[in-house]
Amino acid sequence: MNRRTVGPIVLVVVAVVLSVLFVPRFGTRINIGYLLLQSVPLLLTAVGQTLVIITAGIDLSVGANLALAGVIASLLMDPAHGGVALALLVCVVAGVAVGCVNALLIVRFRLPPFLATLGMTFFLAGLNLYLRPTPGGFIADSFQRVLSVRWGYVPPTVLVTLLVLSAIALYVDRSRLGLRLRAVGWDERSARLAGVPSGTVKASAYVGAALLATAAGLVIASRTGNGDPLVGNSYQLASISAAVLGGVDLFGGRGSIWGAMAGAFVLAMIGNVLNLLGVVAYWQWILQGLILLAAVALYAVELGQHGARRLGGPKWETGERSAT
């Protein structure tokens, strides 16, 4: 692990120790279980966002996609409308479709990722409000029980999430796909010249991000017991904040899934601590913005060293390393 990964992990350890020592009720069994469950959606969306940012992209649609999963589940889990199995299948298909459309707009039609996913955000936001204008619907009790059961401090949902995300992290670190993700993000033209199918690589990142957002939406729906068309509004920026806090290079080409997971947990823990201390909600947004700015400033030297030439001209002209 490099220091971009170790730094966020050390930050998690320090934050946990300080919270246990100085925040009343933080270390209680009830609060720890609540914090772990609360962190799952952000962990999922942050990892998905990281996959996309590594390719030098961005996905602003993760929040609306997250909400779509809950809306669909709340409409179809009623036994009269299909039940749990059909609802989960439709959610997965919808998530894949969102990721594929994002990839199509970016890869085939060459739209900037910011504009393509922003357009998808507005489309999904309108669709969510059309399907469910207000929070409500039916989430099966069996589905809620499966995702809310607890084993001591650690709910099984958290364990499964950590296992899945750890498997993704190991795969990205050690597989050819992980190398290709970084190669495309570092220098897409050089990667193509080296034989990397950049379009396929980008598509896999956007589909992966969409599926992880879908999973996050289902977790939230199981906790709330309904579908909420606006529940994902904060996750598009929170997922980016977690990724940056975890050491991901916004210029693409470098980033760690482990770091993103650590960054997501730190943000979730900050929200939990502020709630315990009775801090009003808007201060949480202000603090999250300050943390994002601090994280960017922390890596400013590296961004200056590597990003200046990346912004100033193609690396095949400046002698920068090629993506092989």
C-alpha positions in Angstrom: 0.0 0.0 0.0 1.2 3.5 -0.8 0.8 6.5 1.4 -2.4 7.5 -0.5 -3.9 4.3 0.9 -2.2 4.2 4.3 -3.1 7.8 5.1 -6.9 7.3 5.0 -6.7 4.0 6.9 -4.6 5.7 9.7 -7.2 8.5 9.7 -9.9 5.9 10.4 -8.0 4.4 13.3 -7.3 7.8 14.8 -10.9 9.0 14.3 -12.2 5.8 16.0 -9.9 6.1 19.0 -10.7 9.8 19.5 -14.4 9.2 19.2 -14.4 6.3 21.7 -12.4 8.4 24.2 -14.2 11.7 23.9 -17.7 11.2 22.4 -20.4 10.0 24.8 -22.3 6.9 23.7 -20.1 6.4 20.6 -18.7 3.1 21.7 -22.0 1.5 22.7 -23.2 -1.6 21.0 -26.3 0.1 19.6 -24.4 3.0 18.1 -21.6 0.8 16.7 -24.2 -1.4 14.9 -26.1 1.7 13.7 -22.9 3.3 12.4 -21.8 0.2 10.5 -25.2 -0.1 8.8 -25.3 3.6 8.1 -21.9 3.4 6.4 -22.9 0.6 3.9 -24.6 2.7 1.2 -21.7 5.3 1.2 -19.1 2.5 1.1 -20.9 1.0 -2.0 -21.3 4.3 -3.8 -17.8 5.5 -3.0 -16.2 2.3 -4.4 -18.3 2.6 -7.5 -17.4 6.3 -7.9 -13.7 5.4 -7.4 -13.8 2.9 -10.3 -15.1 5.7 -12.6 -12.7 8.4 -11.3 -9.7 6.1 -11.9 -10.6 6.2 -15.6 -10.6 10.0 -15.5 -14.4 10.1 -15.4 -17.1 11.1 -12.9 -20.6 9.7 -12.2 -23.0 12.2 -10.9 -26.0 9.8 -11.4 -25.1 7.4 -8.5 -27.5 9.2 -6.2 -30.5 9.2 -8.5 -29.7 5.6 -9.5 -29.6 4.7 -5.8 -33.1 6.2 -5.3 -34.4 4.4 -8.4 -33.6 1.0 -6.9 -35.6 1.8 -3.8 -38.5 3.2 -5.8 -38.6 0.0 -8.0 -38.3 -2.2 -5.0 -41.2 -0.4 -3.2 -43.4 -0.8 -6.3 -42.7 -4.5 -7.1 -42.1 -6.2 -3.7 -45.8 -6.3 -3.0 -46.8 -10.0 -3.6 -49.6 -8.7 -5.8 -47.0 -7.1 -8.1 -44.4 -9.8 -8.4 -42.6 -10.2 -5.0 -39.0 -9.9 -3.9 -37.3 -12.0 -6.6 -38.9 -10.0 -9.5 -38.2 -6.7 -7.7 -34.5 -7.5 -7.2 -34.2 -8.7 -10.9 -35.7 -5.5 -12.2 -33.5 -3.4 -9.9 -30.4 -5.1 -11.3 -31.5 -4.8 -14.9 -32.3 -1.1 -14.3 -28.8 -0.6 -12.8 -27.1 -2.2 -15.7 -29.1 -0.2 -18.1 -28.2 3.1 -16.4 -24.5 2.1 -16.5 -24.7 1.1 -20.1 -26.4 4.3 -21.2 -23.8 6.4 -19.3 -21.0 4.4 -21.0 -22.7 4.8 -24.4 -23.0 8.5 -24.1 -19.4 8.9 -23.0 -17.7 6.3 -25.2 -19.7 6.3 -28.4 -21.0 9.8 -28.5 -17.9 11.3 -26.7 -19.9 13.4 -24.3 -17.9 14.7 -21.3 -18.6 12.4 -18.3 -19.8 15.3 -16.2 -22.4 16.3 -18.8 -23.5 12.8 -19.7 -24.0 11.7 -16.1 -25.6 15.0 -15.1 -28.2 14.5 -17.8 -28.8 11.0 -16.6 -29.2 12.4 -13.1 -32.0 14.7 -14.2 -33.7 12.0 -16.2 -33.6 9.5 -13.3 -34.7 12.2 -10.8 -37.8 12.9 -12.9 -38.5 9.2 -13.4 -38.3 8.6 -9.7 -40.7 11.4 -8.9 -43.1 10.1 -11.6 -43.0 6.6 -10.3 -43.3 7.6 -6.6 -44.0 11.3 -6.0 -43.7 10.9 -2.2 -42.0 8.3 0.0 -44.0 5.1 0.4 -44.7 1.7 -1.1 -44.0 -1.7 0.2 -40.7 -3.4 1.2 -41.2 -7.0 2.1 -40.7 -7.9 5.8 -38.5 -10.9 4.8 -36.2 -8.6 2.8 -36.0 -6.1 5.7 -35.2 -8.8 8.2 -32.4 -10.3 6.1 -30.6 -7.0 5.8 -31.3 -5.7 9.3 -30.4 -8.7 11.4 -27.4 -8.3 13.8 -24.7 -10.6 15.1 -23.4 -8.7 18.1 -21.7 -5.5 17.0 -21.5 -6.3 13.3 -24.6 -6.8 11.2 -24.2 -9.6 8.5 -25.0 -7.0 5.9 -21.8 -5.1 6.8 -19.7 -8.3 6.7 -21.1 -9.2 3.3 -20.5 -5.7 2.0 -16.9 -5.6 3.3 -16.2 -9.0 1.8 -17.6 -8.0 -1.6 -15.8 -4.7 -1.6 -12.6 -6.3 -0.5 -12.8 -8.8 -3.3 -13.3 -5.8 -5.7 -10.3 -4.1 -4.2 -8.1 -7.1 -4.6 -9.3 -7.7 -8.1 -8.6 -4.1 -9.1 -5.1 -4.2 -7.5 -4.0 -7.5 -9.0 -5.9 -8.1 -12.3 -5.4 -7.0 -15.8 -8.7 -5.0 -15.6 -7.3 -3.0 -12.7 -4.2 -2.2 -14.7 -6.3 -1.2 -17.7 -8.5 1.1 -15.6 -5.5 3.0 -14.4 -3.9 3.0 -17.9 -7.0 4.5 -19.5 -7.3 7.1 -16.8 -3.6 8.0 -16.9 -3.4 8.4 -20.7 -6.2 7.0 -22.8 -4.5 7.5 -26.1 -1.3 5.7 -25.0 -3.5 3.0 -23.6 -5.2 2.5 -26.9 -1.9 2.4 -28.7 -0.8 -0.3 -26.3 -3.9 -2.4 -27.3 -6.1 -1.6 -24.3 -9.9 -1.6 -25.3 -10.5 1.8 -23.6 -14.3 1.8 -24.4 -14.8 -1.6 -22.8 -12.8 -0.6 -19.8 -14.8 2.6 -19.3 -18.1 0.7 -19.8 -17.1 -1.8 -17.1 -16.4 1.1 -14.6 -19.7 2.8 -15.2 -21.7 -0.4 -15.1 -19.9 -1.4 -11.9 -20.7 2.0 -10.3 -24.3 1.7 -11.3 -24.7 -1.8 -9.8 -23.1 -0.7 -6.6 -25.4 2.3 -6.4 -28.3 -0.1 -7.0 -27.1 -2.3 -4.1 -26.9 0.8 -1.9 -30.4 1.8 -2.8 -31.7 -1.6 -1.8 -29.9 -1.4 1.6 -31.5 1.9 2.3 -34.9 0.7 1.3 -34.6 -2.3 3.6 -33.7 0.1 6.5 -36.5 2.6 5.8 -39.2 0.2 4.7 -40.2 2.3 1.7 -39.1 3.9 -1.5 -38.0 7.5 -1.4 -37.4 9.4 -4.7 -35.1 11.9 -3.1 -33.1 9.7 -0.8 -30.0 9.6 -3.0 -29.6 13.4 -3.3 -26.6 13.6 -1.0 -24.7 10.5 -2.3 -23.4 11.9 -5.6 -21.2 14.4 -3.8 -20.6 12.3 -0.7 -19.2 9.5 -2.9 -16.9 11.9 -4.6 -15.8 13.3 -1.2 -15.1 9.8 0.1 -13.1 8.9 -3.0 -11.0 12.1 -2.8 -10.5 11.7 1.0 -9.3 8.2 0.2 -6.6 9.5 -2.1 -8.1 9.1 -5.5 -6.5 11.3 -8.2 -9.3 13.4 -9.8 -7.2 13.5 -12.9 -7.6 9.7 -13.2 -5.0 7.0 -13.4 -4.4 6.6 -9.7 -6.6 5.5 -6.8 -7.3 2.8 -4.3 -10.5 1.0 -3.5 -9.1 0.5 0.1 -8.6 4.2 0.4 -12.1 5.0 -0.8 -13.6 2.6 1.7 -11.6 4.3 4.5 -12.7 7.7 3.3 -16.4 6.6 3.2 -16.2 5.2 6.7 -14.6 8.4 8.0 -17.4 10.5 6.5 -20.1 8.2 7.9 -18.4 8.3 11.3 -18.2 12.1 11.3 -22.0 12.2 10.6 -22.6 9.8 13.4 -20.4 11.7 15.9 -22.1 15.0 15.0 -25.5 13.5 15.5 -24.4 12.2 18.9 -23.2 15.7 19.8 -26.4 17.3 18.7 -24.9 19.3 15.8 -27.5 20.5 13.4 -27.6 19.0 9.9 -26.2 22.0 7.9 -23.0 22.0 9.9 -22.5 18.4 8.7 -22.6 19.6 5.1 -20.2 22.5 5.9 -17.8 20.1 7.5 -18.0 17.6 4.6 -17.1 20.5 2.3 -14.2 21.5 4.4 -13.0 17.9 4.6 -13.2 17.7 0.8 -11.1 20.9 0.4 -8.6 19.7 2.9 -8.2 16.3 1.1 -7.6 18.1 -2.2 -5.1 20.4 -0.6 -3.3 17.4 1.1 -2.6 15.9 -2.3 -2.0 19.3 -4.1 1.8 18.7 -4.3 1.2 15.4 -6.1 -1.5 16.8 -8.3 1.0 19.6 -9.2 3.8 17.2 -10.0 1.7 14.8 -12.1 -1.3 16.8 -13.1 0.3 19.9 -14.5 1.8 18.1 -17.5 -1.4 16.1 -17.9 -3.4 19.3 -18.2 -0.7 21.1 -20.2 -0.4 18.6 -23.0 -0.5 15.0 -24.1 2.1 12.8 -22.4 3.3 11.5 -25.8 4.6 15.0 -26.3 6.0 15.7 -22.9 7.8 12.3 -22.5 5.5 11.1 -19.7 5.2 7.4 -19.1 3.0 5.5 -21.5 0.2 3.2 -20.3 1.5 -0.3 -21.2 
